[in-house]
Amino acid sequence: MKLDHRCFDCLLSRVALECSLCDASPELTRETVASCRELLLDLRNRPLLHPEIASAIHRRAYEALGSKDPFARLKKEGNQEALGVCRAVRPGLSTFKDFVLASIIGNTFDYGVSSHNVTGNFMEFFRQEFAAGLTIDDTPRIFEKISRVVYFTDNCGEIVFDRLLLEFLKKSGARITLAVRDAPILNDATMAEVREFGLDRYADDVTTTGCGSELGVRLDCMPPLLSGAMEDCTLVIAKGMANYESLSEYSGLPPVAFLMSVKCEPIAEEVGVPRGSKIALLRE
């Protein structure tokens, strides 16, 4: 997905949030936002996907702020809150659709979109969203293709529910290659969280997406293990909007199941659903 004019203010608002999380002074905040705005003006007309531009903006902010992980505290808090809810709701999940829906509700742990707020009462939110269900539900067709899966994770908090879905897939006979961010960016999960929460127990292979602090998926810098799995898999599961924004632009891929909460208007318009929808969308 290309950069939309509405993405401009959203990206810079996330830079301001990063400054706040790092307790930056007003002067440093002004300098950092100005530097990122200058870079955004330079990149916006280049032939780059939205995640590539956003990644470059966040890397510049991190460098200016002298922080490798401004979202570290929020990531830990999100994981702990998700764990509590996960334990409470796990007995009520039984079908593939149940586990997919739970993992998509987990996708709301996202600090990368200015128009989206992470809920303060996740237990109540989960119950409401689970009852509301999916706006697009391709889960029957998705389940038919799970023999060899490449699974791209997204946010912390969310990965606690990914673990449940991975466990279900594994018990259903899937061979799974799990891919996480190569280095911290926003509140996305990295290998550290995979090990901490035991997602590797339900994957045959675990790798990163490559490219360092990079949102989405770039085919040009995947590690060999991931490239090989993409060539051999029967299904790609892509969690979240950044993975959608990149993978939806590529041709010649295996079937891709986009599992996400739609949190901004440009993606809502492209998919054809209201903002706030939860979707399990299969594209072949």
C-alpha positions in Angstrom: 0.0 0.0 0.0 1.3 3.4 -0.9 1.5 6.4 1.4 -1.9 8.1 1.7 -2.0 11.9 2.5 -3.8 11.0 5.7 -0.8 9.0 6.8 1.3 12.1 7.1 -0.1 13.5 10.4 -0.5 10.0 11.8 3.2 9.2 11.3 4.3 12.5 12.9 1.9 12.0 15.8 3.6 8.7 16.5 7.0 10.4 16.5 5.6 12.8 19.1 4.4 9.8 21.1 7.9 8.3 21.0 9.3 11.6 22.3 6.9 11.5 25.2 7.7 7.9 26.0 11.4 8.9 26.1 10.7 11.9 28.3 12.3 14.1 25.7 12.5 17.8 26.4 10.3 20.2 24.5 13.3 21.3 22.5 14.4 17.8 21.6 10.8 16.9 20.7 10.5 19.9 18.3 13.9 18.9 16.7 13.0 15.3 16.4 9.5 15.9 14.9 11.0 18.5 12.5 13.7 16.1 11.4 11.2 13.3 10.8 8.9 15.7 8.9 11.8 16.7 6.6 12.6 13.0 5.9 8.9 12.3 5.3 8.7 15.1 2.7 11.7 13.6 1.0 10.4 10.0 0.9 6.7 10.5 0.2 7.0 10.7 -3.5 9.5 7.9 -3.9 8.4 4.4 -5.1 8.2 3.0 -1.5 5.5 1.2 0.3 4.0 2.8 3.4 5.7 0.4 5.9 9.1 1.3 4.3 8.5 5.0 4.7 7.2 4.6 8.3 10.1 2.4 9.2 12.6 5.0 8.1 10.7 7.7 10.0 10.7 5.7 13.3 14.4 4.8 12.9 15.3 8.5 12.6 13.2 9.3 15.7 14.9 6.5 17.7 18.3 7.7 16.7 17.5 11.3 17.6 16.1 10.2 21.0 19.0 7.8 21.7 16.6 4.9 22.4 16.5 1.5 20.8 13.0 0.7 22.2 10.8 3.6 23.3 7.8 1.3 23.6 9.5 -1.2 26.0 7.3 -0.4 29.0 4.1 -0.4 26.9 5.1 -3.8 25.4 5.6 -5.4 28.8 2.3 -3.9 30.1 0.4 -5.1 27.1 1.8 -8.6 27.4 0.8 -8.9 31.0 -2.7 -7.6 30.5 -3.1 -9.9 27.6 -1.9 -12.9 29.6 -4.6 -12.3 32.2 -7.4 -12.0 29.7 -6.0 -15.0 27.8 -6.2 -17.2 30.8 -9.8 -16.1 31.4 -11.1 -16.7 27.9 -9.1 -19.7 26.9 -11.7 -22.3 28.2 -14.3 -20.8 25.9 -12.3 -21.1 22.7 -12.7 -24.4 20.7 -12.9 -23.9 16.9 -10.4 -22.5 14.4 -12.6 -19.5 14.0 -12.6 -18.9 17.8 -8.8 -18.8 17.9 -8.5 -16.7 14.8 -11.0 -14.2 16.2 -9.2 -14.0 19.6 -5.9 -13.4 17.8 -7.5 -10.6 15.8 -8.9 -9.0 18.9 -5.4 -9.1 20.3 -4.3 -7.1 17.2 -5.9 -4.0 18.9 -2.7 -3.7 21.0 -1.4 -1.2 18.6 0.2 2.2 19.3 1.1 2.9 15.7 -2.1 4.5 14.6 -3.2 7.9 15.9 -6.9 7.3 15.3 -6.8 4.1 17.4 -6.7 3.9 21.2 -5.6 0.8 23.1 -8.5 0.0 25.4 -8.2 0.5 29.2 -10.4 -2.5 30.1 -9.3 -5.3 27.8 -11.4 -8.0 29.4 -14.7 -6.2 28.7 -13.5 -5.1 25.3 -12.6 -8.7 24.4 -16.0 -10.0 25.4 -17.8 -7.3 23.3 -15.6 -7.8 20.3 -15.8 -11.6 20.4 -19.6 -11.3 20.5 -19.5 -8.9 17.5 -17.5 -11.4 15.4 -15.8 -11.0 12.1 -16.8 -8.6 9.3 -15.0 -10.7 6.8 -14.9 -14.4 7.6 -12.8 -16.6 5.3 -11.8 -19.0 8.1 -13.3 -22.1 6.4 -11.2 -21.5 3.3 -8.2 -20.6 5.3 -8.3 -23.7 7.4 -8.2 -25.9 4.3 -4.7 -24.6 3.5 -2.9 -24.9 6.8 -0.6 -27.9 6.0 2.5 -25.6 5.7 2.1 -22.2 7.2 4.3 -19.1 7.4 3.0 -17.0 10.2 4.0 -13.3 10.4 3.4 -11.8 13.9 2.6 -8.2 14.7 2.3 -6.6 18.2 3.2 -7.4 21.7 0.0 -8.3 23.8 -1.4 -9.7 20.6 1.3 -12.5 20.5 -0.2 -14.0 23.7 -3.3 -14.8 21.6 -1.1 -15.8 18.6 0.3 -18.5 20.9 -3.2 -20.0 21.3 -3.7 -19.9 17.5 -0.3 -21.5 16.9 -1.1 -24.2 19.3 -4.4 -25.0 17.6 -2.7 -25.0 14.2 0.1 -27.3 15.4 -2.4 -29.8 16.9 -4.3 -29.7 13.6 -1.2 -30.9 11.8 0.3 -27.7 10.4 4.0 -27.3 9.9 4.7 -23.7 11.0 7.5 -21.2 10.2 7.1 -18.3 12.6 8.5 -14.9 11.6 8.9 -11.9 14.0 10.5 -8.4 13.7 14.2 -8.4 13.4 14.6 -5.5 15.9 12.3 -3.4 18.1 10.0 -0.9 16.2 6.8 0.5 17.7 5.4 -2.2 20.0 5.9 -5.1 17.5 7.0 -8.5 18.9 10.6 -9.6 18.5 12.5 -12.8 19.2 12.8 -11.8 22.8 9.0 -12.1 23.3 8.8 -15.3 21.3 11.2 -16.9 23.7 9.6 -15.3 26.8 6.1 -16.5 26.0 7.0 -19.9 24.5 5.7 -19.3 20.9 8.7 -21.3 19.7 7.1 -24.5 21.2 4.4 -24.4 18.5 6.6 -23.6 15.5 8.9 -25.9 13.6 11.1 -23.0 12.6 11.4 -19.5 14.1 13.1 -16.7 12.2 13.0 -12.9 11.8 11.7 -10.9 8.9 15.2 -9.4 8.4 16.0 -5.7 7.7 16.5 -4.6 11.4 13.9 -2.2 12.7 11.5 -2.6 9.8 7.7 -2.8 9.7 5.8 -5.1 7.4 7.6 -7.6 5.1 10.3 -6.9 2.6 10.9 -9.8 0.2 14.3 -8.4 -0.8 16.0 -8.9 2.6 14.4 -11.9 4.1 16.7 -14.5 5.8 17.2 -17.6 3.7 15.1 -19.7 6.0 12.1 -17.5 5.6 12.5 -17.1 1.8 12.6 -20.9 1.5 9.5 -21.3 3.7 7.6 -18.7 1.6 8.4 -20.7 -1.6 7.2 -24.0 -0.1 4.3 -23.0 2.1 0.6 -23.6 1.4 -0.5 -20.5 3.4 0.8 -17.2 4.7 -0.8 -15.9 7.8 -0.2 -12.1 8.1 -1.2 -10.4 11.3 -1.9 -6.7 11.4 -2.0 -3.7 9.1 1.7 -3.2 8.3 2.0 -6.8 7.1 -1.1 -6.2 5.0 0.3 -3.0 3.6 3.4 -4.7 2.3 2.2 -8.2 1.3 -0.9 -7.0 -0.5 1.4 -5.2 -3.0 3.3 -8.3 -4.0 2.3 -10.7 -6.8 3.1 -14.4 -7.1 2.8 -15.2 -3.4 1.1 -18.2 -1.9 -2.4 -17.7 -0.5 -2.3 -15.0 2.2 -4.7 -14.9 5.1 -4.8 -11.3 6.4 -5.9 -11.3 10.1 -6.4 -7.9 11.5 -8.4 -5.2 13.1 -8.8 -2.4 10.6 -7.8 0.7 12.5 -7.5 3.5 9.9 -9.6 4.9 7.1 -7.2 4.3 4.2 -7.1 0.5 4.8 -10.8 0.4 5.6 -11.5 2.0 2.2 -9.1 -0.3 0.4 -10.6 -3.5 1.9 -14.2 -2.2 1.7 -15.1 -2.4 5.4 -15.9 0.1 8.2 -13.0 1.2 10.3 -12.9 -1.0 13.5 -13.8 -4.1 11.6 -12.2 -7.4 12.4 -11.3 -9.4 9.3 -10.0 -12.8 8.3 -9.4 -12.2 4.6 -8.0 -14.8 2.3 -6.4 -13.6 -1.0 -5.2 -16.2 -3.5 
